Structures are given as structure tokens and as C-alpha cells.
């Protein structure tokens, strides 16, 4: 609830899709291979989701040791 506020799943999904399409609209992939275009877009997606947040909304996170900090 803290991350999505009062938005529905569909609203969050539509927002994510809109943001992703905005990223894709910045580039033009020129290739004769649909496979290569898909590989490029998949790599772009993975690059866009990093870094990720590891902490909860209150700032707690699970350390590598498993301890909550």
C-alpha cells in the first residue's frame, strides 16, 4: 500500500507499461532479426530495473547475513 498508494493493480500495470513504452520510444533498433531486437530490448529492460531498492518503506532491509537492519 505504501508503494502503490490507492491505485488498483490495473492502474499500476498501465503506469508501468506507459513508462516502459516511453523508454522504448527513445531508441530505434535497426536489425533484420526479431530475435536480436528482442534480446536488445530484454537487456535494456534488465538495465532499467537496476539498481533496485532492498529496503522496506520504513528503511529496514535484510542483510546478507539474514539479519534485519
PDB file of N, H, CA, C and O in Angstrom:
ATOM      1  N   UNK A   1       0.826  -1.190   0.000  1.00  0.00           N
ATOM      2  CA  UNK A   1       0.000   0.000   0.000  1.00  0.00           C
ATOM      3  C   UNK A   1       0.875   1.260   0.000  1.00  0.00           C
ATOM      4  O   UNK A   1       0.518   2.263  -0.618  1.00  0.00           O
ATOM      5  N   UNK A   2       2.016   1.208   0.691  1.00  0.00           N
ATOM      6  H   UNK A   2       2.306   0.393   1.193  1.00  0.00           H
ATOM      7  CA  UNK A   2       2.878   2.384   0.752  1.00  0.00           C
ATOM      8  C   UNK A   2       3.498   2.689  -0.606  1.00  0.00           C
ATOM      9  O   UNK A   2       3.788   3.846  -0.908  1.00  0.00           O
ATOM     10  N   UNK A   3       3.703   1.668  -1.422  1.00  0.00           N
ATOM     11  H   UNK A   3       3.468   0.728  -1.176  1.00  0.00           H
ATOM     12  CA  UNK A   3       4.353   1.875  -2.709  1.00  0.00           C
ATOM     13  C   UNK A   3       3.377   2.225  -3.825  1.00  0.00           C
ATOM     14  O   UNK A   3       3.718   2.997  -4.721  1.00  0.00           O
ATOM     15  N   UNK A   4       2.181   1.675  -3.784  1.00  0.00           N
ATOM     16  H   UNK A   4       1.904   1.048  -3.056  1.00  0.00           H
ATOM     17  CA  UNK A   4       1.230   1.916  -4.873  1.00  0.00           C
ATOM     18  C   UNK A   4       0.109   2.859  -4.483  1.00  0.00           C
ATOM     19  O   UNK A   4      -0.738   3.200  -5.308  1.00  0.00           O
ATOM     20  N   UNK A   5       0.101   3.277  -3.235  1.00  0.00           N
ATOM     21  H   UNK A   5       0.789   3.000  -2.565  1.00  0.00           H
ATOM     22  CA  UNK A   5      -0.916   4.180  -2.704  1.00  0.00           C
ATOM     23  C   UNK A   5      -2.294   3.552  -2.887  1.00  0.00           C
ATOM     24  O   UNK A   5      -2.485   2.388  -2.535  1.00  0.00           O
ATOM     25  N   UNK A   6      -3.240   4.280  -3.418  1.00  0.00           N
ATOM     26  H   UNK A   6      -3.085   5.226  -3.703  1.00  0.00           H
ATOM     27  CA  UNK A   6      -4.603   3.755  -3.553  1.00  0.00           C
ATOM     28  C   UNK A   6      -4.887   3.285  -4.980  1.00  0.00           C
ATOM     29  O   UNK A   6      -6.045   3.095  -5.355  1.00  0.00           O
ATOM     30  N   UNK A   7      -3.836   3.098  -5.769  1.00  0.00           N
ATOM     31  H   UNK A   7      -2.896   3.252  -5.464  1.00  0.00           H
ATOM     32  CA  UNK A   7      -4.042   2.690  -7.158  1.00  0.00           C
ATOM     33  C   UNK A   7      -4.359   1.195  -7.244  1.00  0.00           C
ATOM     34  O   UNK A   7      -3.870   0.393  -6.448  1.00  0.00           O
ATOM     35  N   UNK A   8      -5.172   0.848  -8.211  1.00  0.00           N
ATOM     36  H   UNK A   8      -5.569   1.500  -8.858  1.00  0.00           H
ATOM     37  CA  UNK A   8      -5.518  -0.559  -8.445  1.00  0.00           C
ATOM     38  C   UNK A   8      -4.370  -1.245  -9.185  1.00  0.00           C
ATOM     39  O   UNK A   8      -3.463  -0.590  -9.700  1.00  0.00           O
ATOM     40  N   UNK A   9      -4.427  -2.561  -9.225  1.00  0.00           N
ATOM     41  H   UNK A   9      -5.163  -3.093  -8.807  1.00  0.00           H
ATOM     42  CA  UNK A   9      -3.423  -3.318  -9.965  1.00  0.00           C
ATOM     43  C   UNK A   9      -3.395  -2.851 -11.413  1.00  0.00           C
ATOM     44  O   UNK A   9      -2.319  -2.655 -11.978  1.00  0.00           O
ATOM     45  N   UNK A  10      -4.547  -2.673 -12.012  1.00  0.00           N
ATOM     46  H   UNK A  10      -5.421  -2.832 -11.553  1.00  0.00           H
ATOM     47  CA  UNK A  10      -4.623  -2.253 -13.414  1.00  0.00           C
ATOM     48  C   UNK A  10      -3.994  -0.879 -13.619  1.00  0.00           C
ATOM     49  O   UNK A  10      -3.339  -0.652 -14.636  1.00  0.00           O
ATOM     50  N   UNK A  11      -4.177   0.036 -12.679  1.00  0.00           N
ATOM     51  H   UNK A  11      -4.708  -0.148 -11.853  1.00  0.00           H
ATOM     52  CA  UNK A  11      -3.562   1.359 -12.777  1.00  0.00           C
ATOM     53  C   UNK A  11      -2.040   1.269 -12.688  1.00  0.00           C
ATOM     54  O   UNK A  11      -1.328   1.950 -13.426  1.00  0.00           O
ATOM     55  N   UNK A  12      -1.548   0.429 -11.785  1.00  0.00           N
ATOM     56  H   UNK A  12      -2.127  -0.125 -11.186  1.00  0.00           H
ATOM     57  CA  UNK A  12      -0.096   0.246 -11.645  1.00  0.00           C
ATOM     58  C   UNK A  12       0.471  -0.396 -12.907  1.00  0.00           C
ATOM     59  O   UNK A  12       1.519   0.023 -13.399  1.00  0.00           O
ATOM     60  N   UNK A  13      -0.217  -1.416 -13.435  1.00  0.00           N
ATOM     61  H   UNK A  13      -1.068  -1.757 -13.036  1.00  0.00           H
ATOM     62  CA  UNK A  13       0.233  -2.084 -14.652  1.00  0.00           C
ATOM     63  C   UNK A  13       0.270  -1.105 -15.820  1.00  0.00           C
ATOM     64  O   UNK A  13       1.248  -1.078 -16.567  1.00  0.00           O
ATOM     65  N   UNK A  14      -0.780  -0.300 -15.989  1.00  0.00           N
ATOM     66  H   UNK A  14      -1.574  -0.322 -15.382  1.00  0.00           H
ATOM     67  CA  UNK A  14      -0.836   0.663 -17.085  1.00  0.00           C
ATOM     68  C   UNK A  14       0.261   1.714 -16.950  1.00  0.00           C
ATOM     69  O   UNK A  14       0.846   2.128 -17.952  1.00  0.00           O
ATOM     70  N   UNK A  15       0.546   2.146 -15.733  1.00  0.00           N
ATOM     71  H   UNK A  15       0.071   1.810 -14.919  1.00  0.00           H
ATOM     72  CA  UNK A  15       1.606   3.115 -15.496  1.00  0.00           C
ATOM     73  C   UNK A  15       2.972   2.530 -15.863  1.00  0.00           C
ATOM     74  O   UNK A  15       3.787   3.197 -16.500  1.00  0.00           O
ATOM     75  N   UNK A  16       3.216   1.290 -15.461  1.00  0.00           N
ATOM     76  H   UNK A  16       2.555   0.747 -14.943  1.00  0.00           H
ATOM     77  CA  UNK A  16       4.487   0.625 -15.782  1.00  0.00           C
ATOM     78  C   UNK A  16       4.633   0.450 -17.292  1.00  0.00           C
ATOM     79  O   UNK A  16       5.708   0.671 -17.848  1.00  0.00           O
ATOM     80  N   UNK A  17       3.550   0.055 -17.947  1.00  0.00           N
ATOM     81  H   UNK A  17       2.676  -0.125 -17.495  1.00  0.00           H
ATOM     82  CA  UNK A  17       3.585  -0.119 -19.404  1.00  0.00           C
ATOM     83  C   UNK A  17       3.869   1.214 -20.094  1.00  0.00           C
ATOM     84  O   UNK A  17       4.636   1.261 -21.056  1.00  0.00           O
ATOM     85  N   UNK A  18       3.265   2.281 -19.617  1.00  0.00           N
ATOM     86  H   UNK A  18       2.642   2.242 -18.836  1.00  0.00           H
ATOM     87  CA  UNK A  18       3.482   3.603 -20.191  1.00  0.00           C
ATOM     88  C   UNK A  18       4.937   4.040 -20.036  1.00  0.00           C
ATOM     89  O   UNK A  18       5.542   4.561 -20.973  1.00  0.00           O
ATOM     90  N   UNK A  19       5.493   3.823 -18.836  1.00  0.00           N
ATOM     91  H   UNK A  19       5.002   3.400 -18.075  1.00  0.00           H
ATOM     92  CA  UNK A  19       6.900   4.177 -18.602  1.00  0.00           C
ATOM     93  C   UNK A  19       7.833   3.372 -19.488  1.00  0.00           C
ATOM     94  O   UNK A  19       8.798   3.911 -20.030  1.00  0.00           O
ATOM     95  N   UNK A  20       7.548   2.077 -19.640  1.00  0.00           N
ATOM     96  H   UNK A  20       6.764   1.639 -19.201  1.00  0.00           H
ATOM     97  CA  UNK A  20       8.387   1.211 -20.468  1.00  0.00           C
ATOM     98  C   UNK A  20       8.317   1.668 -21.919  1.00  0.00           C
ATOM     99  O   UNK A  20       9.344   1.737 -22.594  1.00  0.00           O
ATOM    100  N   UNK A  21       7.128   1.978 -22.403  1.00  0.00           N
ATOM    101  H   UNK A  21       6.294   1.921 -21.855  1.00  0.00           H
ATOM    102  CA  UNK A  21       6.995   2.445 -23.782  1.00  0.00           C
ATOM    103  C   UNK A  21       7.701   3.776 -23.994  1.00  0.00           C
ATOM    104  O   UNK A  21       8.213   4.037 -25.083  1.00  0.00           O
ATOM    105  N   UNK A  22       7.736   4.620 -22.971  1.00  0.00           N
ATOM    106  H   UNK A  22       7.321   4.409 -22.086  1.00  0.00           H
ATOM    107  CA  UNK A  22       8.483   5.879 -23.058  1.00  0.00           C
ATOM    108  C   UNK A  22       9.975   5.606 -23.209  1.00  0.00           C
ATOM    109  O   UNK A  22      10.655   6.278 -23.983  1.00  0.00           O
ATOM    110  N   UNK A  23      10.487   4.617 -22.468  1.00  0.00           N
ATOM    111  H   UNK A  23       9.934   4.071 -21.839  1.00  0.00           H
ATOM    112  CA  UNK A  23      11.901   4.216 -22.609  1.00  0.00           C
ATOM    113  C   UNK A  23      12.160   3.727 -24.026  1.00  0.00           C
ATOM    114  O   UNK A  23      13.123   4.143 -24.670  1.00  0.00           O
ATOM    115  N   UNK A  24      11.288   2.836 -24.507  1.00  0.00           N
ATOM    116  H   UNK A  24      10.505   2.499 -23.984  1.00  0.00           H
ATOM    117  CA  UNK A  24      11.496   2.264 -25.839  1.00  0.00           C
ATOM    118  C   UNK A  24      11.396   3.304 -26.941  1.00  0.00           C
ATOM    119  O   UNK A  24      12.051   3.166 -27.973  1.00  0.00           O
ATOM    120  N   UNK A  25      10.600   4.331 -26.750  1.00  0.00           N
ATOM    121  H   UNK A  25      10.068   4.443 -25.911  1.00  0.00           H
ATOM    122  CA  UNK A  25      10.427   5.340 -27.792  1.00  0.00           C
ATOM    123  C   UNK A  25      11.677   6.198 -27.971  1.00  0.00           C
ATOM    124  O   UNK A  25      11.787   6.924 -28.959  1.00  0.00           O
ATOM    125  N   UNK A  26      12.612   6.125 -27.039  1.00  0.00           N
ATOM    126  H   UNK A  26      12.523   5.535 -26.236  1.00  0.00           H
ATOM    127  CA  UNK A  26      13.847   6.910 -27.127  1.00  0.00           C
ATOM    128  C   UNK A  26      14.860   6.298 -28.084  1.00  0.00           C
ATOM    129  O   UNK A  26      15.817   6.960 -28.487  1.00  0.00           O
ATOM    130  N   UNK A  27      14.654   5.047 -28.447  1.00  0.00           N
ATOM    131  H   UNK A  27      13.877   4.510 -28.120  1.00  0.00           H
ATOM    132  CA  UNK A  27      15.649   4.346 -29.253  1.00  0.00           C
ATOM    133  C   UNK A  27      15.000   3.769 -30.506  1.00  0.00           C
ATOM    134  O   UNK A  27      13.784   3.591 -30.577  1.00  0.00           O
ATOM    135  N   UNK A  28      15.836   3.486 -31.476  1.00  0.00           N
ATOM    136  H   UNK A  28      16.824   3.630 -31.418  1.00  0.00           H
ATOM    137  CA  UNK A  28      15.393   2.796 -32.678  1.00  0.00           C
ATOM    138  C   UNK A  28      16.340   1.628 -32.888  1.00  0.00           C
ATOM    139  O   UNK A  28      17.550   1.812 -33.018  1.00  0.00           O
ATOM    140  N   UNK A  29      15.787   0.441 -32.920  1.00  0.00           N
ATOM    141  H   UNK A  29      14.804   0.292 -32.814  1.00  0.00           H
ATOM    142  CA  UNK A  29      16.586  -0.764 -33.122  1.00  0.00           C
ATOM    143  C   UNK A  29      16.510  -1.117 -34.596  1.00  0.00           C
ATOM    144  O   UNK A  29      15.434  -1.417 -35.113  1.00  0.00           O
ATOM    145  N   UNK A  30      17.644  -1.082 -35.270  1.00  0.00           N
ATOM    146  H   UNK A  30      18.519  -0.839 -34.850  1.00  0.00           H
ATOM    147  CA  UNK A  30      17.685  -1.431 -36.687  1.00  0.00           C
ATOM    148  C   UNK A  30      18.335  -2.805 -36.826  1.00  0.00           C
ATOM    149  O   UNK A  30      19.542  -2.958 -36.638  1.00  0.00           O
ATOM    150  N   UNK A  31      17.527  -3.786 -37.152  1.00  0.00           N
ATOM    151  H   UNK A  31      16.546  -3.663 -37.305  1.00  0.00           H
ATOM    152  CA  UNK A  31      18.015  -5.143 -37.350  1.00  0.00           C
ATOM    153  C   UNK A  31      17.009  -5.896 -38.205  1.00  0.00           C
ATOM    154  O   UNK A  31      15.816  -5.591 -38.202  1.00  0.00           O
ATOM    155  N   UNK A  32      17.502  -6.867 -38.925  1.00  0.00           N
ATOM    156  H   UNK A  32      18.471  -7.114 -38.927  1.00  0.00           H
ATOM    157  CA  UNK A  32      16.619  -7.732 -39.720  1.00  0.00           C
ATOM    158  C   UNK A  32      16.125  -8.905 -38.903  1.00  0.00           C
ATOM    159  O   UNK A  32      15.332  -9.715 -39.383  1.00  0.00           O
ATOM    160  N   UNK A  33      16.591  -9.000 -37.667  1.00  0.00           N
ATOM    161  H   UNK A  33      17.235  -8.342 -37.277  1.00  0.00           H
ATOM    162  CA  UNK A  33      16.280 -10.148 -36.827  1.00  0.00           C
ATOM    163  C   UNK A  33      15.379  -9.750 -35.658  1.00  0.00           C
ATOM    164  O   UNK A  33      15.766  -8.950 -34.807  1.00  0.00           O
ATOM    165  N   UNK A  34      14.188 -10.313 -35.630  1.00  0.00           N
ATOM    166  H   UNK A  34      13.874 -10.963 -36.321  1.00  0.00           H
ATOM    167  CA  UNK A  34      13.306 -10.084 -34.480  1.00  0.00           C
ATOM    168  C   UNK A  34      13.941 -10.609 -33.197  1.00  0.00           C
ATOM    169  O   UNK A  34      13.737 -10.045 -32.122  1.00  0.00           O
ATOM    170  N   UNK A  35      14.703 -11.675 -33.310  1.00  0.00           N
ATOM    171  H   UNK A  35      14.869 -12.134 -34.183  1.00  0.00           H
ATOM    172  CA  UNK A  35      15.376 -12.255 -32.141  1.00  0.00           C
ATOM    173  C   UNK A  35      16.380 -11.258 -31.570  1.00  0.00           C
ATOM    174  O   UNK A  35      16.429 -11.061 -30.356  1.00  0.00           O
ATOM    175  N   UNK A  36      17.171 -10.633 -32.422  1.00  0.00           N
ATOM    176  H   UNK A  36      17.131 -10.794 -33.408  1.00  0.00           H
ATOM    177  CA  UNK A  36      18.154  -9.657 -31.937  1.00  0.00           C
ATOM    178  C   UNK A  36      17.471  -8.445 -31.312  1.00  0.00           C
ATOM    179  O   UNK A  36      17.943  -7.921 -30.304  1.00  0.00           O
ATOM    180  N   UNK A  37      16.372  -7.998 -31.899  1.00  0.00           N
ATOM    181  H   UNK A  37      15.988  -8.424 -32.718  1.00  0.00           H
ATOM    182  CA  UNK A  37      15.630  -6.873 -31.325  1.00  0.00           C
ATOM    183  C   UNK A  37      15.087  -7.253 -29.958  1.00  0.00           C
ATOM    184  O   UNK A  37      15.138  -6.446 -29.030  1.00  0.00           O
ATOM    185  N   UNK A  38      14.570  -8.467 -29.817  1.00  0.00           N
ATOM    186  H   UNK A  38      14.529  -9.122 -30.571  1.00  0.00           H
ATOM    187  CA  UNK A  38      14.037  -8.922 -28.528  1.00  0.00           C
ATOM    188  C   UNK A  38      15.154  -9.032 -27.496  1.00  0.00           C
ATOM    189  O   UNK A  38      14.965  -8.662 -26.337  1.00  0.00           O
ATOM    190  N   UNK A  39      16.308  -9.534 -27.902  1.00  0.00           N
ATOM    191  H   UNK A  39      16.462  -9.835 -28.843  1.00  0.00           H
ATOM    192  CA  UNK A  39      17.456  -9.632 -26.984  1.00  0.00           C
ATOM    193  C   UNK A  39      17.870  -8.241 -26.511  1.00  0.00           C
ATOM    194  O   UNK A  39      18.117  -8.036 -25.322  1.00  0.00           O
ATOM    195  N   UNK A  40      17.945  -7.293 -27.428  1.00  0.00           N
ATOM    196  H   UNK A  40      17.744  -7.459 -28.394  1.00  0.00           H
ATOM    197  CA  UNK A  40      18.330  -5.940 -27.058  1.00  0.00           C
ATOM    198  C   UNK A  40      17.333  -5.327 -26.079  1.00  0.00           C
ATOM    199  O   UNK A  40      17.721  -4.740 -25.070  1.00  0.00           O
ATOM    200  N   UNK A  41      16.044  -5.470 -26.389  1.00  0.00           N
ATOM    201  H   UNK A  41      15.729  -5.947 -27.209  1.00  0.00           H
ATOM    202  CA  UNK A  41      15.020  -4.887 -25.523  1.00  0.00           C
ATOM    203  C   UNK A  41      14.996  -5.560 -24.157  1.00  0.00           C
ATOM    204  O   UNK A  41      14.729  -4.904 -23.150  1.00  0.00           O
ATOM    205  N   UNK A  42      15.270  -6.853 -24.113  1.00  0.00           N
ATOM    206  H   UNK A  42      15.487  -7.385 -24.931  1.00  0.00           H
ATOM    207  CA  UNK A  42      15.340  -7.563 -22.832  1.00  0.00           C
ATOM    208  C   UNK A  42      16.515  -7.058 -21.997  1.00  0.00           C
ATOM    209  O   UNK A  42      16.391  -6.870 -20.787  1.00  0.00           O
ATOM    210  N   UNK A  43      17.653  -6.840 -22.651  1.00  0.00           N
ATOM    211  H   UNK A  43      17.754  -6.993 -23.634  1.00  0.00           H
ATOM    212  CA  UNK A  43      18.826  -6.313 -21.946  1.00  0.00           C
ATOM    213  C   UNK A  43      18.559  -4.889 -21.456  1.00  0.00           C
ATOM    214  O   UNK A  43      18.958  -4.527 -20.350  1.00  0.00           O
ATOM    215  N   UNK A  44      17.890  -4.091 -22.270  1.00  0.00           N
ATOM    216  H   UNK A  44      17.565  -4.386 -23.169  1.00  0.00           H
ATOM    217  CA  UNK A  44      17.545  -2.737 -21.861  1.00  0.00           C
ATOM    218  C   UNK A  44      16.635  -2.764 -20.642  1.00  0.00           C
ATOM    219  O   UNK A  44      16.809  -1.975 -19.713  1.00  0.00           O
ATOM    220  N   UNK A  45      15.671  -3.666 -20.646  1.00  0.00           N
ATOM    221  H   UNK A  45      15.530  -4.307 -21.400  1.00  0.00           H
ATOM    222  CA  UNK A  45      14.755  -3.802 -19.501  1.00  0.00           C
ATOM    223  C   UNK A  45      15.533  -4.150 -18.236  1.00  0.00           C
ATOM    224  O   UNK A  45      15.315  -3.539 -17.190  1.00  0.00           O
ATOM    225  N   UNK A  46      16.434  -5.119 -18.318  1.00  0.00           N
ATOM    226  H   UNK A  46      16.612  -5.615 -19.168  1.00  0.00           H
ATOM    227  CA  UNK A  46      17.201  -5.519 -17.131  1.00  0.00           C
ATOM    228  C   UNK A  46      18.087  -4.382 -16.646  1.00  0.00           C
ATOM    229  O   UNK A  46      18.258  -4.204 -15.440  1.00  0.00           O
ATOM    230  N   UNK A  47      18.649  -3.612 -17.563  1.00  0.00           N
ATOM    231  H   UNK A  47      18.509  -3.756 -18.543  1.00  0.00           H
ATOM    232  CA  UNK A  47      19.468  -2.465 -17.168  1.00  0.00           C
ATOM    233  C   UNK A  47      18.610  -1.394 -16.491  1.00  0.00           C
ATOM    234  O   UNK A  47      19.068  -0.722 -15.567  1.00  0.00           O
ATOM    235  N   UNK A  48      17.373  -1.237 -16.949  1.00  0.00           N
ATOM    236  H   UNK A  48      17.002  -1.783 -17.699  1.00  0.00           H
ATOM    237  CA  UNK A  48      16.499  -0.197 -16.409  1.00  0.00           C
ATOM    238  C   UNK A  48      16.007  -0.520 -15.005  1.00  0.00           C
ATOM    239  O   UNK A  48      15.714   0.397 -14.238  1.00  0.00           O
ATOM    240  N   UNK A  49      15.908  -1.794 -14.648  1.00  0.00           N
ATOM    241  H   UNK A  49      16.146  -2.539 -15.271  1.00  0.00           H
ATOM    242  CA  UNK A  49      15.384  -2.129 -13.325  1.00  0.00           C
ATOM    243  C   UNK A  49      16.467  -2.167 -12.257  1.00  0.00           C
ATOM    244  O   UNK A  49      16.165  -2.404 -11.088  1.00  0.00           O
ATOM    245  N   UNK A  50      17.707  -1.941 -12.629  1.00  0.00           N
ATOM    246  H   UNK A  50      17.953  -1.748 -13.579  1.00  0.00           H
ATOM    247  CA  UNK A  50      18.786  -1.912 -11.656  1.00  0.00           C
ATOM    248  C   UNK A  50      19.254  -0.484 -11.498  1.00  0.00           C
ATOM    249  O   UNK A  50      19.259   0.215 -12.511  1.00  0.00           O
ATOM    250  N   UNK A  51      19.636   0.018 -10.381  1.00  0.00           N
ATOM    251  H   UNK A  51      19.632  -0.550  -9.558  1.00  0.00           H
ATOM    252  CA  UNK A  51      19.633  -0.713  -9.122  1.00  0.00           C
ATOM    253  C   UNK A  51      18.211  -0.805  -8.552  1.00  0.00           C
ATOM    254  O   UNK A  51      17.336   0.001  -8.869  1.00  0.00           O
ATOM    255  N   UNK A  52      18.023  -1.784  -7.730  1.00  0.00           N
ATOM    256  H   UNK A  52      18.734  -2.439  -7.472  1.00  0.00           H
ATOM    257  CA  UNK A  52      16.737  -1.948  -7.066  1.00  0.00           C
ATOM    258  C   UNK A  52      16.857  -1.533  -5.612  1.00  0.00           C
ATOM    259  O   UNK A  52      17.953  -1.484  -5.054  1.00  0.00           O
ATOM    260  N   UNK A  53      15.734  -1.240  -5.014  1.00  0.00           N
ATOM    261  H   UNK A  53      14.843  -1.280  -5.467  1.00  0.00           H
ATOM    262  CA  UNK A  53      15.733  -0.913  -3.593  1.00  0.00           C
ATOM    263  C   UNK A  53      15.595  -2.202  -2.798  1.00  0.00           C
ATOM    264  O   UNK A  53      14.760  -3.049  -3.116  1.00  0.00           O
ATOM    265  N   UNK A  54      16.395  -2.344  -1.788  1.00  0.00           N
ATOM    266  H   UNK A  54      17.073  -1.656  -1.530  1.00  0.00           H
ATOM    267  CA  UNK A  54      16.344  -3.538  -0.962  1.00  0.00           C
ATOM    268  C   UNK A  54      15.662  -3.283   0.370  1.00  0.00           C
ATOM    269  O   UNK A  54      15.393  -4.225   1.116  1.00  0.00           O
ATOM    270  N   UNK A  55      15.380  -2.031   0.680  1.00  0.00           N
ATOM    271  H   UNK A  55      15.598  -1.266   0.074  1.00  0.00           H
ATOM    272  CA  UNK A  55      14.792  -1.724   1.978  1.00  0.00           C
ATOM    273  C   UNK A  55      13.277  -1.613   1.884  1.00  0.00           C
ATOM    274  O   UNK A  55      12.714  -1.351   0.821  1.00  0.00           O
ATOM    275  N   UNK A  56      12.640  -1.821   3.027  1.00  0.00           N
ATOM    276  H   UNK A  56      13.098  -2.034   3.890  1.00  0.00           H
ATOM    277  CA  UNK A  56      11.200  -1.656   3.141  1.00  0.00           C
ATOM    278  C   UNK A  56      10.899  -0.164   3.256  1.00  0.00           C
ATOM    279  O   UNK A  56      11.819   0.651   3.323  1.00  0.00           O
ATOM    280  N   UNK A  57       9.632   0.191   3.280  1.00  0.00           N
ATOM    281  H   UNK A  57       8.885  -0.471   3.225  1.00  0.00           H
ATOM    282  CA  UNK A  57       9.272   1.610   3.356  1.00  0.00           C
ATOM    283  C   UNK A  57       9.757   2.275   4.631  1.00  0.00           C
ATOM    284  O   UNK A  57       9.908   3.496   4.668  1.00  0.00           O
ATOM    285  N   UNK A  58      10.008   1.489   5.690  1.00  0.00           N
ATOM    286  H   UNK A  58       9.886   0.497   5.660  1.00  0.00           H
ATOM    287  CA  UNK A  58      10.500   2.075   6.942  1.00  0.00           C
ATOM    288  C   UNK A  58      12.023   2.095   7.010  1.00  0.00           C
ATOM    289  O   UNK A  58      12.588   2.497   8.027  1.00  0.00           O
ATOM    290  N   UNK A  59      12.697   1.667   5.941  1.00  0.00           N
ATOM    291  H   UNK A  59      12.238   1.340   5.114  1.00  0.00           H
ATOM    292  CA  UNK A  59      14.155   1.693   5.899  1.00  0.00           C
ATOM    293  C   UNK A  59      14.827   0.393   6.308  1.00  0.00           C
ATOM    294  O   UNK A  59      16.040   0.258   6.150  1.00  0.00           O
ATOM    295  N   UNK A  60      14.066  -0.574   6.832  1.00  0.00           N
ATOM    296  H   UNK A  60      13.081  -0.465   6.960  1.00  0.00           H
ATOM    297  CA  UNK A  60      14.648  -1.873   7.197  1.00  0.00           C
ATOM    298  C   UNK A  60      15.002  -2.667   5.945  1.00  0.00           C
ATOM    299  O   UNK A  60      14.344  -2.550   4.911  1.00  0.00           O
ATOM    300  N   UNK A  61      16.049  -3.473   6.057  1.00  0.00           N
ATOM    301  H   UNK A  61      16.583  -3.567   6.897  1.00  0.00           H
ATOM    302  CA  UNK A  61      16.413  -4.379   4.968  1.00  0.00           C
ATOM    303  C   UNK A  61      17.051  -5.635   5.568  1.00  0.00           C
ATOM    304  O   UNK A  61      17.554  -5.620   6.691  1.00  0.00           O
ATOM    305  N   UNK A  62      17.017  -6.708   4.801  1.00  0.00           N
ATOM    306  H   UNK A  62      16.609  -6.720   3.888  1.00  0.00           H
ATOM    307  CA  UNK A  62      17.630  -7.964   5.243  1.00  0.00           C
ATOM    308  C   UNK A  62      19.049  -8.014   4.711  1.00  0.00           C
ATOM    309  O   UNK A  62      19.258  -8.031   3.498  1.00  0.00           O
ATOM    310  N   UNK A  63      20.020  -8.037   5.602  1.00  0.00           N
ATOM    311  H   UNK A  63      19.850  -8.023   6.588  1.00  0.00           H
ATOM    312  CA  UNK A  63      21.425  -8.093   5.231  1.00  0.00           C
ATOM    313  C   UNK A  63      21.769  -9.483   4.676  1.00  0.00           C
ATOM    314  O   UNK A  63      20.980 -10.418   4.813  1.00  0.00           O
ATOM    315  N   UNK A  64      22.916  -9.611   4.068  1.00  0.00           N
ATOM    316  H   UNK A  64      23.556  -8.851   3.957  1.00  0.00           H
ATOM    317  CA  UNK A  64      23.364 -10.903   3.527  1.00  0.00           C
ATOM    318  C   UNK A  64      23.383 -11.949   4.630  1.00  0.00           C
ATOM    319  O   UNK A  64      23.146 -13.129   4.371  1.00  0.00           O
ATOM    320  N   UNK A  65      23.661 -11.532   5.845  1.00  0.00           N
ATOM    321  H   UNK A  65      23.854 -10.574   6.056  1.00  0.00           H
ATOM    322  CA  UNK A  65      23.698 -12.455   6.990  1.00  0.00           C
ATOM    323  C   UNK A  65      22.308 -12.963   7.351  1.00  0.00           C
ATOM    324  O   UNK A  65      22.171 -13.909   8.127  1.00  0.00           O
ATOM    325  N   UNK A  66      21.263 -12.327   6.780  1.00  0.00           N
ATOM    326  H   UNK A  66      21.375 -11.558   6.150  1.00  0.00           H
ATOM    327  CA  UNK A  66      19.887 -12.696   7.116  1.00  0.00           C
ATOM    328  C   UNK A  66      19.300 -11.826   8.204  1.00  0.00           C
ATOM    329  O   UNK A  66      18.098 -11.883   8.464  1.00  0.00           O
ATOM    330  N   UNK A  67      20.126 -11.025   8.840  1.00  0.00           N
ATOM    331  H   UNK A  67      21.102 -10.978   8.629  1.00  0.00           H
ATOM    332  CA  UNK A  67      19.682 -10.162   9.923  1.00  0.00           C
ATOM    333  C   UNK A  67      18.964  -8.928   9.375  1.00  0.00           C
ATOM    334  O   UNK A  67      19.377  -8.352   8.369  1.00  0.00           O
ATOM    335  N   UNK A  68      17.877  -8.531  10.057  1.00  0.00           N
ATOM    336  H   UNK A  68      17.542  -9.000  10.875  1.00  0.00           H
ATOM    337  CA  UNK A  68      17.153  -7.316   9.678  1.00  0.00           C
ATOM    338  C   UNK A  68      17.892  -6.123  10.247  1.00  0.00           C
ATOM    339  O   UNK A  68      18.173  -6.078  11.445  1.00  0.00           O
ATOM    340  N   UNK A  69      18.207  -5.163   9.409  1.00  0.00           N
ATOM    341  H   UNK A  69      17.979  -5.199   8.436  1.00  0.00           H
ATOM    342  CA  UNK A  69      18.942  -3.970   9.856  1.00  0.00           C
ATOM    343  C   UNK A  69      18.088  -2.751   9.647  1.00  0.00           C
ATOM    344  O   UNK A  69      18.514  -1.638   9.956  1.00  0.00           O
TER     345      UNK A  69
END
